[in-house]
């Protein structure tokens, strides 16, 4: 539907988008732009009435990133790009904090572990409490290790001397960059799952019904407590091929950084394994979870050992720093 806005001195095409995953906002915008070219008229911008899901704008950003061969990693920069390309500020200011659903309902809890200073987090770990414990620390170590590999990749990109490897780096960097955020989310997830398990253990056992409820709640809590560190290990396993590719083209002066990063990720896998094994001991001996999860984490350990040795040897081969 279209009409003329006298006060704005523009014509407007109005569309009701019922499902942005079927018909994206950038698709609608681009189609209107195509039709305007036929009429030899300019499109000066667009307007969203009401609120919008975050993913709808991020999808638009990814469309323009691919279309224009851009390289954008941070969420706020992607939103800025989408707002700019869609002309969402043309009628009035588009404030993401007031117009994006997730930003309106988001609660930035200052008590979350990832919102602590590094010193506070370290002292919380050192405190006389069971959580945060090994699982949260393993995820934190993984984020630091992955952060170092991401840093190395970014320092090996964007200069004339790296032109030949530019396409590779544009593919490798996002995977490493995004994984850091995934690991950080697991820092709090692990502590939360541990707390839920202990809440289940504290449930009453005064009746047969309550005993059954407690047992089921404890089993669910254990499964979740095992799943969180396993998720950390799974993400690391997916990153090994990326780091293996990176080690062939990274900027050699950052050799020590990639070596520290790889060792951190190996340590994180062991940290995950120790937490998984101790929780598996609490499961029923007949539980299939013991064999299933036990075998899986052993596979992650074996791969971490193989890849760490292989990657460190290749770094040393390209830039000897230990046996100099």
C-alpha positions as CSV (number, residue, x, y, z in Angstrom):
1,X,0.0,0.0,0.0
2,X,1.3,3.5,-0.8
3,X,0.3,7.1,-0.1
4,X,1.8,10.6,-0.1
5,X,2.9,12.1,3.3
6,X,2.3,15.8,2.8
7,X,4.1,16.9,6.0
8,X,7.2,14.9,4.9
9,X,6.8,15.7,1.2
10,X,7.5,12.1,0.3
11,X,5.6,9.1,-1.0
12,X,5.6,6.0,1.3
13,X,5.2,2.3,0.5
14,X,3.7,0.5,3.5
15,X,4.1,-3.2,4.0
16,X,3.0,-5.5,6.9
17,X,5.7,-8.1,7.4
18,X,4.2,-11.0,9.3
19,X,7.3,-13.2,9.4
20,X,10.7,-11.6,8.8
21,X,12.3,-15.0,8.4
22,X,10.1,-15.7,5.3
23,X,10.1,-12.1,4.0
24,X,13.1,-10.2,5.4
25,X,13.0,-6.4,5.9
26,X,16.0,-6.0,3.6
27,X,14.3,-8.0,0.8
28,X,11.3,-5.7,1.0
29,X,13.5,-2.6,1.0
30,X,15.6,-3.8,-1.9
31,X,12.5,-4.7,-4.0
32,X,11.1,-1.2,-3.4
33,X,14.5,0.2,-4.5
34,X,14.4,-1.8,-7.7
35,X,10.9,-0.5,-8.5
36,X,11.9,3.0,-7.8
37,X,14.7,2.8,-10.3
38,X,12.2,1.9,-13.0
39,X,10.3,5.1,-12.1
40,X,13.5,7.1,-11.9
41,X,12.8,8.0,-8.3
42,X,15.1,7.9,-5.3
43,X,14.5,5.9,-2.1
44,X,15.4,8.3,0.8
45,X,15.0,5.8,3.6
46,X,12.6,3.6,5.5
47,X,10.7,3.5,8.8
48,X,9.8,0.7,11.2
49,X,6.6,1.2,13.2
50,X,6.7,-0.4,16.6
51,X,9.4,-2.8,17.8
52,X,11.6,-5.2,15.8
53,X,13.4,-8.4,16.7
54,X,17.2,-8.2,16.9
55,X,17.7,-11.0,14.4
56,X,15.7,-9.2,11.7
57,X,18.3,-6.3,11.7
58,X,21.3,-8.6,12.0
59,X,20.0,-10.6,9.0
60,X,19.8,-7.3,7.1
61,X,23.4,-6.5,8.2
62,X,24.6,-9.9,7.0
63,X,23.0,-9.3,3.6
64,X,24.8,-6.0,3.1
65,X,28.1,-7.4,4.5
66,X,28.0,-10.1,1.8
67,X,26.6,-7.8,-0.9
68,X,29.3,-5.2,-0.3
69,X,32.2,-7.6,0.7
70,X,32.5,-5.9,4.1
71,X,34.1,-7.3,7.2
72,X,32.1,-6.5,10.3
73,X,32.3,-8.6,13.5
74,X,30.7,-6.6,16.4
75,X,27.0,-6.6,16.9
76,X,26.7,-2.9,17.5
77,X,28.6,-2.2,14.2
78,X,26.3,-4.6,12.3
79,X,23.3,-2.8,13.7
80,X,24.8,0.6,12.7
81,X,25.3,-0.8,9.2
82,X,21.7,-2.1,8.9
83,X,20.2,1.1,10.2
84,X,22.4,3.1,7.7
85,X,21.7,0.9,4.7
86,X,17.9,0.7,5.4
87,X,17.8,4.5,6.0
88,X,16.0,3.9,9.3
89,X,17.0,7.4,10.6
90,X,15.4,9.2,7.6
91,X,12.1,10.1,9.3
92,X,13.3,10.2,12.9
93,X,16.1,8.8,15.0
94,X,16.2,5.0,15.3
95,X,17.4,4.1,18.8
96,X,18.3,0.4,19.0
97,X,17.9,0.4,22.8
98,X,14.3,1.6,22.5
99,X,13.2,-0.1,19.3
100,X,14.8,-3.6,19.4
101,X,12.8,-6.1,21.5
102,X,15.8,-8.0,23.0
103,X,17.4,-4.7,24.1
104,X,14.2,-3.6,25.9
105,X,13.8,-6.7,27.9
106,X,17.5,-7.4,28.4
107,X,18.6,-7.4,32.0
108,X,22.3,-6.7,32.4
109,X,22.8,-8.5,35.8
110,X,25.8,-7.0,37.6
111,X,26.1,-10.2,39.6
112,X,26.8,-12.3,36.6
113,X,30.4,-13.7,36.7
114,X,31.2,-12.4,33.2
115,X,30.3,-8.9,34.4
116,X,32.8,-9.0,37.2
117,X,36.3,-7.5,37.0
118,X,39.0,-10.0,36.4
119,X,40.2,-9.5,40.0
120,X,36.7,-10.0,41.5
121,X,36.1,-13.1,39.5
122,X,39.5,-14.5,40.6
123,X,38.7,-13.8,44.3
124,X,35.2,-15.3,43.9
125,X,36.9,-18.5,42.6
126,X,39.3,-18.4,45.6
127,X,36.4,-17.9,48.1
128,X,35.2,-20.7,50.4
129,X,32.3,-21.7,48.2
130,X,31.8,-24.5,45.7
131,X,30.8,-22.2,42.8
132,X,32.2,-20.7,40.7
133,X,34.3,-23.8,40.3
134,X,36.2,-25.8,37.8
135,X,33.6,-25.8,35.0
136,X,33.3,-22.0,35.0
137,X,37.1,-21.6,35.2
138,X,37.4,-24.1,32.2
139,X,35.0,-22.0,30.1
140,X,36.9,-18.8,31.2
141,X,40.2,-20.3,30.2
142,X,38.8,-21.4,26.9
143,X,37.6,-17.8,26.2
144,X,41.1,-16.5,27.0
145,X,42.8,-19.1,24.8
146,X,40.3,-18.5,22.0
147,X,40.7,-14.8,22.5
148,X,44.4,-15.1,21.9
149,X,43.9,-17.0,18.6
150,X,41.3,-14.5,17.5
151,X,43.8,-11.7,18.3
152,X,46.5,-13.4,16.3
153,X,44.2,-13.8,13.3
154,X,43.1,-10.2,13.4
155,X,46.8,-9.0,13.6
156,X,47.5,-11.2,10.6
157,X,44.8,-9.4,8.5
158,X,44.1,-6.0,6.9
159,X,47.6,-5.0,5.7
160,X,49.2,-5.0,2.3
161,X,51.6,-7.8,3.4
162,X,48.6,-10.1,4.1
163,X,46.7,-9.5,0.8
164,X,47.1,-13.0,-0.4
165,X,45.6,-14.6,2.7
166,X,42.8,-12.0,3.0
167,X,40.0,-14.3,1.9
168,X,41.1,-17.0,4.3
169,X,41.3,-14.7,7.2
170,X,37.8,-13.3,6.5
171,X,36.5,-16.8,6.9
172,X,38.6,-17.8,9.9
173,X,38.3,-14.7,12.1
174,X,34.5,-14.7,12.6
175,X,34.6,-18.3,13.9
176,X,37.2,-17.5,16.5
177,X,35.7,-14.1,17.4
178,X,32.2,-15.5,17.9
179,X,33.5,-18.5,19.9
180,X,34.8,-16.2,22.6
181,X,31.3,-15.0,23.3
182,X,30.0,-18.6,23.5
183,X,32.6,-19.5,26.0
184,X,31.8,-16.5,28.2
185,X,28.1,-17.4,28.3
186,X,29.1,-20.8,29.5
187,X,31.0,-19.3,32.5
188,X,27.7,-18.4,34.2
189,X,25.8,-21.4,32.7
190,X,28.1,-23.8,34.5
191,X,27.7,-22.1,37.9
192,X,24.0,-21.9,37.5
193,X,23.7,-25.6,36.6
194,X,25.8,-26.5,39.7
195,X,23.5,-24.4,41.9
196,X,20.4,-26.0,40.4
197,X,21.8,-29.5,41.2
198,X,22.4,-28.6,44.8
199,X,18.9,-27.1,45.0
200,X,17.6,-30.5,43.9
201,X,19.6,-32.3,46.5
202,X,18.0,-30.1,49.2
203,X,14.5,-31.1,48.2
204,X,12.4,-32.9,50.9
205,X,12.5,-36.7,51.2
206,X,9.6,-37.1,53.7
207,X,7.3,-39.1,51.3
208,X,7.7,-41.6,48.5
209,X,6.4,-39.0,46.1
210,X,8.9,-36.4,47.2
211,X,11.7,-38.9,47.1
212,X,10.9,-39.6,43.5
213,X,10.6,-35.9,42.6
214,X,14.0,-35.3,44.3
215,X,15.6,-38.2,42.4
216,X,14.3,-36.9,39.0
217,X,15.3,-33.4,39.8
218,X,18.8,-34.5,40.7
219,X,19.2,-36.6,37.5
220,X,18.1,-33.6,35.4
221,X,20.5,-31.3,37.3
222,X,23.3,-33.8,36.8
223,X,22.6,-34.0,33.1
224,X,22.7,-30.3,32.8
225,X,25.8,-30.0,34.9
226,X,27.5,-32.5,32.6
227,X,26.2,-30.9,29.4
228,X,27.6,-27.4,30.1
229,X,31.3,-28.4,30.2
230,X,30.7,-30.9,27.4
231,X,29.4,-27.9,25.3
232,X,32.7,-26.1,26.0
233,X,34.7,-29.1,24.9
234,X,32.6,-29.5,21.8
235,X,33.2,-25.9,20.7
236,X,36.9,-26.3,21.2
237,X,36.9,-29.4,19.1
238,X,35.3,-27.5,16.3
239,X,37.9,-24.8,16.5
240,X,41.0,-27.1,16.1
241,X,40.8,-27.2,12.2
242,X,40.4,-23.4,12.1
243,X,43.5,-22.9,14.3
244,X,45.4,-25.5,12.3
245,X,44.6,-23.5,9.1
246,X,45.5,-20.3,10.9
247,X,48.9,-21.5,12.0
248,X,50.0,-21.7,8.3
249,X,49.3,-18.1,7.6
250,X,49.5,-16.1,10.8
251,X,51.9,-13.2,11.5
252,X,55.0,-14.8,12.9
253,X,55.8,-12.2,15.6
254,X,52.6,-13.4,17.3
255,X,53.9,-17.0,17.6
256,X,54.0,-16.9,21.4
257,X,50.4,-15.7,21.6
258,X,49.0,-18.5,19.4
259,X,51.0,-21.0,21.4
260,X,49.6,-19.8,24.8
261,X,46.1,-19.7,23.3
262,X,46.4,-23.3,22.1
263,X,47.7,-24.5,25.5
264,X,44.8,-22.7,27.2
265,X,42.3,-24.5,25.1
266,X,43.9,-27.8,25.8
267,X,43.8,-27.0,29.5
268,X,40.2,-26.1,29.2
269,X,39.3,-29.5,27.6
270,X,40.9,-31.2,30.6
271,X,39.1,-28.9,33.0
272,X,35.8,-29.9,31.3
273,X,36.7,-33.5,31.5
274,X,37.5,-33.5,35.2
275,X,34.1,-31.8,35.9
276,X,32.3,-34.3,33.7
277,X,33.9,-37.4,35.2
278,X,33.2,-36.3,38.8
279,X,29.6,-35.6,37.9
280,X,29.3,-39.0,36.1
281,X,30.3,-40.7,39.3
282,X,27.0,-39.4,40.8
283,X,24.9,-41.0,38.1
284,X,23.4,-44.4,38.4
285,X,25.9,-47.1,37.6
286,X,23.5,-48.5,35.0
287,X,23.0,-45.1,33.4
288,X,23.8,-45.0,29.7
289,X,25.0,-41.5,30.4
290,X,28.2,-42.8,32.0
291,X,29.4,-44.6,28.8
292,X,28.0,-42.1,26.4
293,X,29.4,-39.0,27.9
294,X,32.6,-40.7,29.2
295,X,33.5,-41.9,25.7
296,X,32.7,-38.5,24.1
297,X,34.9,-36.5,26.5
298,X,37.8,-38.9,26.1
299,X,37.5,-38.3,22.4
300,X,37.8,-34.6,23.0
301,X,40.8,-35.1,25.2
302,X,42.6,-37.3,22.6
303,X,42.0,-34.7,19.8
304,X,43.1,-31.8,22.1
305,X,46.4,-33.6,22.7
306,X,47.0,-34.4,19.1
307,X,46.1,-31.0,17.8
308,X,48.1,-29.1,20.5
309,X,51.2,-31.1,19.7
310,X,50.7,-30.7,16.0
311,X,50.0,-27.0,16.1
312,X,52.8,-26.1,18.5
313,X,55.2,-28.2,16.4
314,X,54.2,-26.3,13.3
315,X,54.6,-22.9,15.0
316,X,58.0,-23.9,16.2
317,X,58.9,-25.1,12.7
318,X,57.8,-21.8,11.1
319,X,59.3,-19.6,13.8
320,X,61.7,-21.4,16.2
321,X,61.3,-19.7,19.6
322,X,62.0,-22.4,22.1
323,X,65.1,-24.0,20.8
324,X,66.7,-20.8,19.5
